[in-house]
Amino acid sequence: MIKKVSVEKEKCIHCGMCLNDCILGVLEFDENKNPRYRENGENLCLACQHCMAICPTGALSFGDKNPANSIETGNYDSDEFLRLIKSRRSVRKYKNENVPKDKLDKITEMLKFSPTGCNKDNLHFSVVETKEKMEEIRKLTYEKSISSKNPTPSMETAKQAFQNGDDIIYRGATSMVAVAIDKSKTVPGCETADPIIALAHLDLYAQSLGLGTLWCDMALIAANEIPEVYSLLEIPENYSLNYILLLGVPAVKYKRTIQPERFSIKLLK
Ligand SMILES: Cc1cc2nc3c(=O)[nH]c(=O)nc-3n(C[C@H](O)[C@H](O)[C@H](O)COP(=O)(O)O)c2cc1C
């Protein structure tokens, strides 16, 4: 990421919003009230691009990012968004077909917008996009768990279910997304939060696209326990696998929401 704020001076109305919104205060006005980096500001800058996002006239560019290439923010239908949250379900039955490419493209585009604690380029997503690749992972998982002399309790359960014809790990999903984090580019706390936030965004967005998802401990265990499965995910060196979300075209449709009990919530005055 090139950290360079540049100003189209004829567009700048010198309102100072970019300065006020800058999380680390790395911007200042020059003698003509145009924003610029303070001394050492460029090094401290988190590259969050808030300055470009907030500028009312689109006067600020950030490196090669031009405000004309951003999309306008809007007004959102919060009731519809809440309905999506309430309607999201874990899907354990999938059609034996690939997730349409245009939907996967939308998902990979969306992932760029997931917030991270240090605003660093610290996440990696391995996206299994074909049912053939998924089948390779599935086959290897069960072959290895069946041949394993000392499977862990979860793998023992999976092994037995598979012998009865049940894929209780991948549930017939034709895609999955594994998220990994570059630990050298994060701080404690963010290393657990960043990947999960990304998958939580993906979970809801995928369901808004009509896809099914499943947070999958079993798949994570399989990847961590079976080196051959881990290597099929092509997690880059220096990254550690954090979580896996299964994805596919659902073979079930839920007609209504569930009616969960509230979590413990205490309102503090
Ligand atoms: C972190 C996490 C891990 C999960 N792991 C699995 C799993 O390995 N296998 C599975 O079938 N479901 C798994 N689930 C799905 C939960 O069992 C599911 O959320 C729960 O049954 C409630 O259903 P709902 O998501 O439709 O509300 C997991 C869910 C979460 C949040």
The ligand as an SDF file (V2000), in Angstrom:
LIG
                    3D

 31 33  0  0  0  0  0  0  0  0999 V2000
  -17.7230  -21.4290   15.7770 C   0  0  0  0  0  0  0  0  0  0  0  0
  -18.7340  -22.4090   15.2590 C   0  0  0  0  0  0  0  0  0  0  0  0
  -18.3520  -23.6870   14.9310 C   0  0  0  0  0  0  0  0  0  0  0  0
  -19.2690  -24.5870   14.4140 C   0  0  0  0  0  0  0  0  0  0  0  0
  -18.8510  -25.8400   14.0190 N   0  0  0  0  0  0  0  0  0  0  0  0
  -19.7470  -26.6860   13.4610 C   0  0  0  0  0  0  0  0  0  0  0  0
  -19.3360  -27.9690   12.9600 C   0  0  0  0  0  0  0  0  0  0  0  0
  -18.1760  -28.3580   13.0270 O   0  0  0  0  0  0  0  0  0  0  0  0
  -20.2730  -28.7670   12.3990 N   0  0  0  0  0  0  0  0  0  0  0  0
  -21.5990  -28.3980   12.3050 C   0  0  0  0  0  0  0  0  0  0  0  0
  -22.4070  -29.1600   11.7760 O   0  0  0  0  0  0  0  0  0  0  0  0
  -22.0100  -27.1920   12.7700 N   0  0  0  0  0  0  0  0  0  0  0  0
  -21.1230  -26.3330   13.3270 C   0  0  0  0  0  0  0  0  0  0  0  0
  -21.5340  -25.0940   13.7500 N   0  0  0  0  0  0  0  0  0  0  0  0
  -22.9330  -24.6910   13.6000 C   0  0  0  0  0  0  0  0  0  0  0  0
  -23.6620  -24.6520   14.9400 C   0  0  0  0  0  0  0  0  0  0  0  0
  -23.8690  -25.9650   15.3630 O   0  0  0  0  0  0  0  0  0  0  0  0
  -24.9540  -23.8620   14.7060 C   0  0  0  0  0  0  0  0  0  0  0  0
  -24.6090  -22.5270   14.7110 O   0  0  0  0  0  0  0  0  0  0  0  0
  -26.0240  -24.1650   15.6950 C   0  0  0  0  0  0  0  0  0  0  0  0
  -26.4950  -25.4460   15.4800 O   0  0  0  0  0  0  0  0  0  0  0  0
  -27.1850  -23.1870   15.5790 C   0  0  0  0  0  0  0  0  0  0  0  0
  -27.7730  -23.2160   14.2970 O   0  0  0  0  0  0  0  0  0  0  0  0
  -27.9130  -21.8970   13.4480 P   0  0  0  0  0  0  0  0  0  0  0  0
  -26.5190  -21.4480   13.0970 O   0  0  0  0  0  0  0  0  0  0  0  0
  -28.7180  -22.2840   12.2640 O   0  0  0  0  0  0  0  0  0  0  0  0
  -28.6100  -20.8750   14.2840 O   0  0  0  0  0  0  0  0  0  0  0  0
  -20.6220  -24.1990   14.2760 C   0  0  0  0  0  0  0  0  0  0  0  0
  -21.0080  -22.8930   14.6080 C   0  0  0  0  0  0  0  0  0  0  0  0
  -20.0810  -22.0030   15.0810 C   0  0  0  0  0  0  0  0  0  0  0  0
  -20.5260  -20.6040   15.3970 C   0  0  0  0  0  0  0  0  0  0  0  0
  1  2  1  0
  2  3  1  0
  2 30  2  0
  3  4  2  0
  4  5  1  0
  4 28  1  0
  5  6  2  0
  6  7  1  0
  6 13  1  0
  7  8  2  0
  7  9  1  0
  9 10  1  0
 10 11  2  0
 10 12  1  0
 12 13  2  0
 13 14  1  0
 14 15  1  0
 14 28  1  0
 15 16  1  0
 16 17  1  0
 16 18  1  0
 18 19  1  0
 18 20  1  0
 20 21  1  0
 20 22  1  0
 22 23  1  0
 23 24  1  0
 24 25  2  0
 24 26  1  0
 24 27  1  0
 28 29  2  0
 29 30  1  0
 30 31  1  0
M  END
$$$$
